[in-house]
Amino acid sequence: MSYADVLERMAAAADRAGRDIASIRLVAVSKAKSVTDIEQVYALGHRDFGENRAQEMVEKAARLPDDIRWHFIGGLQTNKARSIRPITHLLHSMDRESLGAAWAKGSGLPPPVLLQVNTGHEEQKSGADPERAGQVLDHLTGLGIEVLGLMAIPPYSDDPEQQRPHFVMLRELRDRLAAAQPSLVELSMGMTDDFEVAIEEGSTVIRVGRAIFGERT
């Protein structure tokens, strides 16, 4: 697999779904990868990169070009919010009121976020329960945080088709919430093993690491 292969698979999935490929953003998940690895993908014209550790993202951002759009996709502790806030283009993992309060602190408007939803009700996984998503959303917008959409990581399965109901659930939840919050346009869903199914179900942001960079060591 390679960056070019991923782009081809994205285009094919979008074509099957009758969608414009330009409506789907690819975030190259560079966690645990070196600055050199990122530079190689950057040289191909790519600008959206995702990290899941605050300190790692801060260190990489300091060594890489300023036009990279950094997406934070991992669980975020409230005491780490301040360190990544100035460099984050989009926070995918906003999942609770306390993190919202930490994200809202600081000078200027906070970067926009996605509300992470725990579609599988997994105890070990972050994310607001679907039943509470509206309540958390109202709290975040009340803090002045711009929420652009929803994000989910469905329960693991070897079969991408097993993820489809979770992608459908997230899309339908987004559509219901968007009736009161028109800013909810994004759906961050789909990773290396299932991004084609996610695109077929309306994903606007896919998060792909292994298929671009290879296995992590």
C-alpha positions, 0 to 999 in steps of 0.5 A: 500500500502507498499514498497513491494507492490510498488516493485511488481507493478513495476515488473509487469509493467516492465514485461508487457512492456518487460523491465528489472526491473533493468533499473527502479529506485524507488525514495522514496519521503520522503517529510514531512516524519520524519527521523524515517519513512525514516530509516524504508525504509532504513532498507529494503535496499532502498537508493534513497530518494526524497525531494522537500524543500531545508532546509528539505533535508539538515536537514534530510541528516545531521541526516541520513546515508551518503550512501543515494542518495538524489534526489531533485524533487521540484521547486528550488530557485536560492538562495537555490541551494548552500545549496543542491548542496553538498548533491544532487545525482540528481537534477530532477527539472532543469527548466531554465537558471538562475537556471543553472547558480546558479547550476554551481557555486561552487567548483568541478563539479556540480551534474548531473541534469534532465531537467524538461519539462512542457508537459501540458504548465501549467502556474502554473507549473515549467518546460521548454516548450517542444519547448524550451527544446533544447535551455535550454539544450544547455545552461546548457551543455554550463555551464558544467552541465551534463544533464542525461535526462528529467523529467515531472509532467503531468497535474493532472488526476484521470485516469492514462491513461490520463497521457500516452500521456504526458509520450509518449511526454516526451520519444519522446522529449528525443529521439529527443534531444538525437540524439545530446546529447547522455547523455540523457538516463533518464526519470523521470516520474510517481508517486503513481497514474500513475507509472505503465503507466509511466513504460510502456512508458519507465520511468527509474525513478519513484517518489513514496511517498504516496504508500510507506509512506502513506498519508501526514499529 
